[in-house]
Amino acid sequence: MTVTLKDFYADWCGPCKTQDPILEELEEDWTDVEFEKIDVDEEQDTANEYQVRSLPTLVVENDDGVVERFIGVTQADDIETALEEASA
């Protein structure tokens, strides 16, 4: 089962900078999860495809599709719960 966390962000987004260290720490612990950073200014088609309307938006998905979506700065506990669910 492939689990991916997509982090939709923009350089001008203040809350995105708050989210970064949380994700960096998770990335160290969750080595079997693919972490993808997606700059919405450069990849508007991808952002539209995932209906991203505000930043940061995190999308956790597995082979079956989207498992969880978080809008705004999200704490590690909530993200880990979604990653566990997606990995199950």
Backbone bond lengths (Angstrom), bond angles and torsions (degrees), N, CA, C in turn:
res aa  C-N    CA-C-N  psi(-1)  N-CA   C-N-CA  omega(-1)  CA-C   N-CA-C  phi
1 M - - - 1.463 - - 1.525 109.09 -
2 T 1.313 116.90 121.70 1.456 121.58 178.32 1.531 109.39 -91.22
3 V 1.328 115.79 125.93 1.467 120.19 177.67 1.520 108.22 -114.38
4 T 1.325 115.27 131.51 1.463 121.41 -179.31 1.523 109.75 -126.83
5 L 1.322 115.77 138.96 1.457 120.78 171.84 1.518 106.45 -114.54
6 K 1.324 115.72 116.43 1.461 120.72 178.00 1.523 108.61 -98.79
7 D 1.322 115.43 125.32 1.465 122.08 -179.18 1.531 107.73 -108.04
8 F 1.325 115.90 104.17 1.467 120.80 178.13 1.521 108.11 -87.21
9 Y 1.336 115.99 122.68 1.461 120.84 -174.61 1.526 110.19 -146.28
10 A 1.341 115.18 174.46 1.467 121.43 171.04 1.523 107.54 -145.05
11 D 1.314 116.17 151.90 1.468 120.35 -178.00 1.525 112.59 -61.73
12 W 1.336 116.48 -29.97 1.468 120.55 -176.83 1.531 112.97 -86.44
13 C 1.327 116.60 -0.48 1.466 121.38 -174.68 1.530 110.72 -88.83
14 G 1.327 116.77 110.57 1.469 122.19 -179.85 1.522 113.51 -59.56
15 P 1.357 117.87 -52.25 1.466 119.60 -179.79 1.532 113.09 -59.15
16 C 1.336 117.30 -27.00 1.463 120.21 178.18 1.526 110.52 -62.56
17 K 1.323 116.38 -35.27 1.464 120.98 179.82 1.527 110.27 -68.55
18 T 1.337 116.49 -29.45 1.465 121.65 176.04 1.527 109.84 -71.64
19 Q 1.326 116.09 -34.97 1.467 121.86 -177.79 1.526 112.02 -71.83
20 D 1.335 116.76 -33.64 1.471 121.60 -173.35 1.534 115.17 -50.90
21 P 1.358 118.75 -53.95 1.469 118.09 -177.41 1.532 112.78 -63.28
22 I 1.322 117.91 -31.42 1.475 121.54 177.14 1.525 108.95 -62.51
23 L 1.335 116.21 -45.87 1.470 120.40 -178.90 1.521 111.52 -69.19
24 E 1.333 116.68 -37.68 1.463 119.97 -179.76 1.528 110.59 -61.95
25 E 1.327 115.77 -39.32 1.461 120.14 179.09 1.540 110.38 -67.19
26 L 1.329 116.20 -42.59 1.466 120.30 179.03 1.522 110.60 -63.32
27 E 1.321 115.84 -38.36 1.462 120.39 -177.84 1.536 110.85 -61.44
28 E 1.336 116.33 -33.55 1.466 120.15 178.04 1.529 110.88 -68.76
29 D 1.342 116.39 -37.94 1.468 121.17 -176.99 1.522 112.57 -80.91
30 W 1.334 116.96 -34.84 1.467 121.87 -174.29 1.526 109.83 -104.44
31 T 1.331 115.34 72.79 1.462 119.78 -174.27 1.527 112.74 -69.76
32 D 1.340 117.16 -20.08 1.464 119.81 -178.99 1.529 112.73 -89.27
33 V 1.328 116.38 0.66 1.469 120.76 178.62 1.523 108.75 -102.86
34 E 1.320 115.51 137.98 1.462 120.79 178.18 1.536 108.57 -88.69
35 F 1.315 117.38 120.30 1.462 122.14 178.39 1.523 108.83 -100.18
36 E 1.317 116.59 124.73 1.462 121.79 -178.56 1.520 109.50 -121.98
37 K 1.333 115.95 126.65 1.469 119.40 174.33 1.530 107.99 -98.64
38 I 1.321 115.98 128.57 1.459 120.09 -177.84 1.524 109.27 -123.21
39 D 1.327 115.18 113.54 1.465 122.23 178.59 1.535 107.67 -79.39
40 V 1.331 116.50 111.29 1.468 119.66 -174.12 1.529 112.72 -64.61
41 D 1.329 117.12 -25.04 1.465 119.37 178.41 1.526 110.95 -70.80
42 E 1.341 116.17 -33.15 1.463 120.35 -178.60 1.528 112.06 -91.20
43 E 1.317 116.84 -26.80 1.469 120.58 -175.12 1.526 110.91 -124.39
44 Q 1.314 115.47 60.48 1.461 120.62 -176.67 1.525 112.83 -63.03
45 D 1.333 116.61 -34.48 1.468 119.60 179.99 1.527 111.27 -62.49
46 T 1.331 115.68 -43.34 1.461 120.23 179.01 1.525 109.93 -65.11
47 A 1.343 116.53 -43.00 1.469 120.70 178.72 1.528 110.54 -60.57
48 N 1.327 117.00 -41.05 1.465 121.05 178.89 1.524 111.18 -66.56
49 E 1.324 115.10 -40.75 1.460 120.90 179.98 1.539 110.43 -57.58
50 Y 1.341 115.91 -38.13 1.466 121.15 -179.74 1.535 111.59 -93.95
51 Q 1.323 116.63 8.09 1.470 122.72 178.33 1.519 112.34 52.69
52 V 1.326 115.61 46.35 1.456 121.15 178.99 1.531 108.33 -79.15
53 R 1.336 115.99 120.00 1.466 121.16 -177.62 1.521 112.65 -115.17
54 S 1.339 116.84 -20.42 1.461 119.10 177.45 1.525 109.05 -144.19
55 L 1.311 115.92 161.78 1.461 121.66 -173.27 1.521 110.77 -123.65
56 P 1.324 118.54 151.11 1.461 123.26 -10.26 1.535 111.61 -74.59
57 T 1.318 115.85 150.72 1.457 121.61 171.66 1.528 107.24 -121.54
58 L 1.327 115.72 130.37 1.464 121.30 176.86 1.513 108.05 -111.86
59 V 1.320 116.11 134.63 1.458 120.77 177.32 1.524 107.74 -123.50
60 V 1.340 115.72 122.49 1.460 121.59 176.65 1.519 106.34 -103.28
61 E 1.338 115.83 124.62 1.459 118.19 179.05 1.521 110.77 -138.11
62 N 1.352 113.65 158.03 1.460 120.08 174.58 1.517 107.27 -131.35
63 D 1.324 116.63 -165.90 1.465 120.81 -175.96 1.533 112.43 -60.20
64 D 1.338 116.48 -23.34 1.469 120.58 -178.71 1.523 112.68 -86.54
65 G 1.332 117.91 -10.28 1.463 120.74 -178.65 1.518 111.20 122.44
66 V 1.330 115.91 -159.57 1.461 121.52 -175.85 1.529 109.95 -72.15
67 V 1.334 115.88 127.31 1.464 121.83 179.88 1.533 109.23 -97.11
68 E 1.329 116.21 -41.57 1.461 120.45 -175.69 1.519 109.32 -152.93
69 R 1.341 114.85 151.08 1.463 120.52 177.80 1.523 106.95 -136.05
70 F 1.322 115.64 132.64 1.465 121.25 179.15 1.522 108.76 -119.95
71 I 1.320 115.73 135.26 1.466 120.12 178.05 1.522 107.77 -118.47
72 G 1.335 115.24 129.31 1.462 119.73 -176.29 1.518 109.41 92.36
73 V 1.329 115.99 174.35 1.463 120.51 -178.36 1.529 108.58 -64.14
74 T 1.321 115.59 127.22 1.461 121.85 -175.33 1.520 109.56 -118.78
75 Q 1.325 116.07 134.94 1.460 121.18 -178.64 1.528 111.02 -77.70
76 A 1.326 114.90 156.40 1.462 122.34 -175.19 1.531 112.45 -56.18
77 D 1.334 117.35 -40.60 1.473 120.59 -177.38 1.524 111.48 -56.87
78 D 1.326 115.79 -46.69 1.466 120.58 -177.97 1.527 110.70 -65.04
79 I 1.322 115.82 -40.95 1.465 120.33 -179.54 1.535 109.49 -66.27
80 E 1.340 116.48 -42.27 1.467 120.05 -179.23 1.525 111.57 -62.83
81 T 1.314 116.88 -38.60 1.461 120.82 177.00 1.518 110.20 -59.23
82 A 1.339 116.33 -44.31 1.465 121.16 179.61 1.532 110.83 -66.46
83 L 1.333 117.20 -39.52 1.467 120.56 179.25 1.534 110.75 -64.99
84 E 1.342 115.97 -39.13 1.469 119.87 178.02 1.527 110.15 -63.55
85 E 1.329 115.07 -43.38 1.463 121.00 179.43 1.534 110.33 -61.62
86 A 1.326 115.72 -44.40 1.466 120.84 -177.65 1.530 111.14 -68.43
87 S 1.315 116.85 -30.21 1.470 121.71 -177.56 1.523 112.55 -81.72
88 A 1.318 116.26 -19.04 1.477 121.26 -173.24 1.525 111.64 -65.75
